[in-house]
Amino acid sequence: MTDPRIIDIVLDEHTILWRSADIEQERRIAIFDLIEGNYFKPLREHADHYAGPYRISLSVEEGRLGIAIAREDATPLETLVLALGRFRRPIKDYFAICDSYYQAIRAATPQQIETIDMARRAIHNEAAELLKERLEGKIEVDFDTARRLFTLICVLHIKG
């Protein structure tokens, strides 16, 4: 039976040094939305043909993203490691625009907030496409799954 989806996701809390209430809310929403609806299909075939659902754990170490993939019963399947060099700029831009967005929510006009939110979505969408590209040949994901995973990758990069 095939069930290509994530049923549980954990972030390596040791990687995260600090996060604001706004970022914590983004993390909760991304995880909730991801679990509610996603498409996640590792492309490496396993001897027993296991094809989901998956539990994953995300971590960042030395500029690399670790995606530990496990079966529904938490038995490890594989860990993929991706270099994050190409994500430095999108992560930096995303943090900057999110800061502007959170400040705007508190003091700007609805039109200003909408303009900043459109820019935030554009950066997020470009980063999701980049993530899909980097996962090509390793893991198949849909666009919404890539967007939510990018949000969680950003959370892992918060240094305080």
ABEGO torsion letter per residue (X at the ends): XBBBBBABBBBBAAABABBBAAAAAAAAAAAAAAAABBBBBBABBBAAGBAOBBBBBBBBBGGBBBBBBBBAAGBBABBBBBBAAAAAAAAAAAAAAAAAAAAAAAABBAAAAAAAAAAAAAAAAAAAAAAAAAABGABBBBAAAAAAAAAAAAAAABAX
